[in-house]
């Protein structure tokens, strides 16, 4: 039986992936900078392999972020959230998970390039309407 990746390892890996994509760096390029194969980078990003402290330091230097960046928004184990409770934590985790996807990063990057506030508002209204239409009707 295969063991599921630890939630913290998955979170750290997804933050590595998010920052790598934001920097428009391939897994191969990151692997080369770290002396790894792109397959090893893939395993780190999926949380399948745990990233050691010295490797995390290397990754943080390569991606130009502090090591603490990889733990921002990390799930807590066992302890309740200091404020806001479980609903807020799962909601913010959904945002982190979405922004870690290719689609989330591309959407975020494209939206940030829209300078006109009126156009940004119209895009937001469009997305909200489309999302509401895709929800099943409640009775």
C-alpha positions in Angstrom: 0.0 0.0 0.0 1.4 3.4 -1.0 1.6 6.0 1.6 0.0 9.4 0.9 2.3 12.5 0.9 2.3 14.5 4.1 0.1 17.6 3.8 3.0 19.9 4.7 5.3 18.3 2.1 2.5 18.7 -0.5 2.1 22.4 0.5 5.8 23.1 0.4 6.0 21.4 -3.0 3.1 23.3 -4.4 4.7 26.6 -3.3 7.9 25.6 -5.0 5.9 24.9 -8.2 3.9 28.1 -7.9 7.1 30.3 -7.6 8.9 28.3 -10.3 6.0 28.9 -12.7 5.7 32.6 -11.7 9.4 32.9 -12.6 8.7 31.2 -15.9 11.3 28.5 -15.1 11.0 24.9 -16.2 11.4 21.9 -13.9 14.5 21.1 -16.0 16.0 24.5 -15.4 15.4 24.4 -11.7 16.8 20.8 -11.6 19.9 22.0 -13.4 20.4 24.8 -10.9 20.1 22.4 -8.0 22.0 19.5 -9.6 18.9 17.4 -9.9 16.8 15.7 -12.6 13.5 17.3 -13.5 11.9 14.0 -12.2 13.3 14.8 -8.8 11.9 18.3 -9.0 8.5 16.8 -10.0 8.6 14.5 -6.9 9.4 17.5 -4.6 6.5 19.6 -6.2 4.0 16.7 -5.7 5.1 16.2 -2.1 6.1 12.6 -2.9 9.6 13.3 -1.7 10.3 15.5 1.3 12.6 18.5 0.8 15.5 18.6 3.3 16.5 21.8 5.0 19.7 22.4 2.9 17.9 21.6 -0.3 15.1 24.0 0.7 17.7 26.7 1.3 19.1 26.1 -2.3 15.6 26.2 -3.8 14.8 29.5 -1.9 18.0 31.1 -3.3 17.3 29.8 -6.8 13.7 31.1 -6.8 14.6 34.4 -5.0 12.3 33.9 -2.0 13.0 33.4 1.7 12.6 29.8 3.0 9.6 30.9 5.1 7.8 31.6 1.8 7.3 27.8 1.3 5.4 27.5 4.6 3.0 30.5 4.2 -0.5 29.2 4.5 0.7 25.7 5.4 -1.9 23.4 7.0 -1.6 23.1 10.8 -1.6 19.6 12.3 -4.0 19.0 15.1 -4.2 22.5 16.5 -7.2 24.6 15.7 -6.7 27.8 13.7 -5.9 30.8 16.0 -8.7 32.8 14.5 -11.5 32.1 12.0 -11.8 28.3 12.6 -11.8 25.5 10.1 -14.0 27.1 7.4 -11.6 29.9 6.9 -8.6 27.6 6.8 -10.1 25.3 4.2 -11.3 28.3 2.1 -7.8 29.8 2.1 -6.3 26.4 1.4 -8.6 26.2 -1.7 -7.2 29.6 -2.9 -3.6 28.4 -2.3 -4.3 25.1 -4.1 -5.9 26.9 -7.1 -3.1 29.4 -7.4 -0.7 26.5 -7.5 -2.2 25.2 -10.6 -1.1 26.3 -14.1 -4.6 27.7 -14.8 -4.6 29.6 -11.6 -1.2 31.2 -12.2 -2.1 32.1 -15.8 -5.4 33.6 -14.8 -3.8 35.6 -12.0 -1.0 36.8 -14.2 -3.3 37.8 -17.0 -5.8 39.5 -14.7 -3.0 41.5 -13.0 -2.0 42.9 -16.5 -5.4 44.5 -16.9 -4.9 48.1 -15.9 -8.4 49.6 -16.3 -10.4 49.1 -13.0 -13.7 49.1 -15.0 -12.5 46.2 -17.2 -11.2 44.3 -14.2 -14.6 44.7 -12.5 -16.4 43.5 -15.7 -14.1 40.4 -15.9 -14.8 39.6 -12.3 -18.6 40.0 -12.9 -18.3 37.7 -15.9 -16.4 35.0 -14.0 -18.9 35.3 -11.0 -21.9 34.9 -13.4 -20.3 31.9 -15.1 -19.5 30.3 -11.8 -23.1 30.8 -10.6 -24.5 29.3 -13.8 -22.3 26.2 -13.4 -23.7 25.5 -9.9 -26.7 23.1 -9.7 -30.0 24.8 -8.8 -30.9 24.6 -5.2 -34.5 23.7 -4.3 
